[in-house]
Amino acid sequence: MHIMEGFLPPAHALGWAAVSLPFLAWGLRAIGRDLHAHPERRMLLGVAAAFAFLLSALKLPSVTGSCSHPTGVGLGAALFGPAAMVPVGFIVLLFQALLMAHGGLTTLGANVFSMAIVGPFVSYGVLRAVSALGLSRSVAVFLAASLGDLATYVTTSAQLALAFPAAEGGFSVSFFKFAGIFALTQVPIAISEGLLTVLVVNAMVRFNAHELRALPVMRLGARKESA
């Protein structure tokens, strides 16, 4: 998620950065351990990072002081788990802030929290829950990517509402105002992202099934699908 540069009060910007730092450290350790044990997964991690970078760069302006766009983090969460996507999301957001004026450095902590922490963790939790029900891989991936996308925007709405509570009604009125505006564009974007993520995962399964079978997250009770 990309809250624009300088939009948050300094105390909020520093607070979200402090909250995000432990997750970033955890994610770096998780990636280091995984790639040390399975160096052949570097290319697959690069694909997940590129997917997140490309989708989250599709910026649709919003009147809330932020923007709407796909997040792309559901794919990486499905392949590597949520911790790995924290440093990946951090790098994506940092490069976009520096090279594309998309987001900002002062709001990097808040953007990392919503897009690189909440989004992947919700995606992973949904994937596990849907897979445990014995539903198909496509259904699990679609719901994981779509709901992870929406969770990012719910989080961003809460961040903006905390920073700018309504004069009458406070946080709750402000939250529903931000979330309502986001929903106009984000619901169809989330559905589109879910469908695209399913297509990408199915293509990976078809052409690189051996590597995917080695990833524990891809065996979370999902049924094998016919080609």
N, C-alpha and C positions, 0 to 999 in steps of 0.2 A: 504494500500500500504506500502511496506517496503523498504525504502531507507536505505542502510546499515549504520552502526555505523561510525561516523566520516567523512562521505562522503561529507556532506554539509559544506560550510564555516560557522564559528561561527555566523556571523551576520545574515545569512539566517536561521540557526537553531533557533536562539533566536527570529527572526521575525515571523516565522511560529508558534512557541510556543505562542507568544503573541496574534496572530490572533486567535488561536484555543481556548484559555482560556475562552473567553466570551461564546462561544458555549458550552463548557463543563459545565460551571456554569448553563446555561439555561437548558441544558439537564438534569442535576441532579435535578433541581427544577421540571421539567416536569415529570420525573419518580417518584419523591417523591409524587407529587400531584396525579398522576394516581394510584399508588399502595396504597396510603392512601384511595382513594375512592373505589378502586377495588382490594383488597388484593388477590383475587383469580387469578389474572393475573400474579402472581409471577412465577408460573411454565411455563406459556407461554413465558414470557420474558426470562427465563432461556433457553428455547428451541431455541429462536432466537439468544441468545448469544452463545450457543454451536454450532449452525449452522455456525455463522460467524467465530468462533474460528477454527473449523475443516476445513472449506473451505479455509480460508486465510492461514492456515498452510501448504497447498499443494504448496510447493515452487518449481518453475521452474526457474533456474538461467538465468540471462540476461547479455549481455555484456555491458549494460548501467550503471552498478554500482548499479542496483536494481534487481528486480526479477518479474516474472509474476506468477499470481495465481488468483483463484477466490477470491471474497471479502466476499460474504455471507451476506452483509448488506441489500440487497434488501428485504429479508424476514422480518426482523425486521422493516424496514421502512414501509412496506405494512401493518404490524399488528399494530404498535404503533405510526407511524409517524416518521419523521426524527430526531426530537430533542432527542428522547429516545435512538437513536443509537449512539449519540456522546459519552456519558459515557460508553456505552457498547463497542464501538469500541476502546475507550481509554484503557479500562481494557484488552481487547483482545490483543492489540498491546503491552501494557506494559508487560503482562505475556509472550508473545512470545519473546520480547526483552530480558527479564531476564532469561527465562528458555530454549529458543531454539536458542538464538543468531540470531534471525530473526528480522531484523530491528535494532533499537538501541535506546538508551536513548537520545543521542544528536539530533537524527532525529525524535524523537517521535512527536513533534509538527507538522512537515511537513507530517508525515505519518497519523496522526490523521486528519489533514485538508483534505487530499486527499481521504482517505478511510472511515473515520467516519463522515465527514461533507459533502463534495461534493457528494460522492457516495449515501448516504441516501437521501439527498435533491433532487438530480436528479431523483432517483428512485421514490420518493414520488410525485414529479411534473409530471413525466411521467404517473404514475398510475392515478392521478387525470385527466390528459388530455385525456388519452385513455378511462377511465371509462366514462367521460363526453360525449364521442362519442357514448356510448351505446354498445361498443364492449364487448365481453365475458370476464369473470374474467381471464381465462387462457391467453388470448392475453394481457390483461392489466398487469398481473403479469410477464409474459415472457418479455415484452418490458421494464418494470420497472427494473427488475433485470439485464437484459442484458445491457441496456444503463447506468444504475448506475455503473456497473462494468467498462464499457468503459470510463465513465466520470472520474473515479478514475485515470485511466492511462493517460488520456489527461491532467489532473491536474498534475500528477507526471512528465510528459514530460515538462510541463511549469515550474515546480519547478526546474528541472534539467537544463533547458535551461536558466533560470534566473541566476542560480548559475554558469553555465559554457557556456556563450555565445560563439559562433563560432568566430574565429579570423577574418574571412571574412563573413559578413552577419549577425553577431550578434545573437540576440535572435531567430529570425524567422528561420534561417538556422539550429540552434541548436535544436529548438523545433521539426521541421519536421524530423530531424535525429533521435532524441529519439523516437518520436511517431511512425515513420516508423519501427523502430526495435521492439518496443512493439507490433505493430499491427500483426506481423508475428505469435505470440503466443496468443495474447490477444483476437482477434476476435473469434476464435473457443472456447476459454475458456469462453468468455462472453455468447456465444450461449448456451454452455453446462450448465452454471450456470442458465441461464434463464429457460431452460427446467427442471432442477432439482428443482428449486424454485417452478415452477408450480406443479410438482408432490407432493412436500411437502405441499403446500397450499391446493391442492385438497384433500390430505389425511386428513389434519386437518379439512377441511369442512365436510368431510364424517364422521369422528369419533368424532368431537368436535364442531359441528355446532353451538351449543347454545352460547358458549364462543365467537366464531368468530363473530356472529351476534351482540354481544354487543360492538364490536369495531367499532367506527364510520368510520374508514378508509376502512373497508370492505364493506361499503354501498355507495361507491362513484359512483353510476350510473352503476355499473357492472350488467349485466344480470345474473339471476340465471341459473346455468347450470344443466343439467341432470346428474345423477350419472354415 
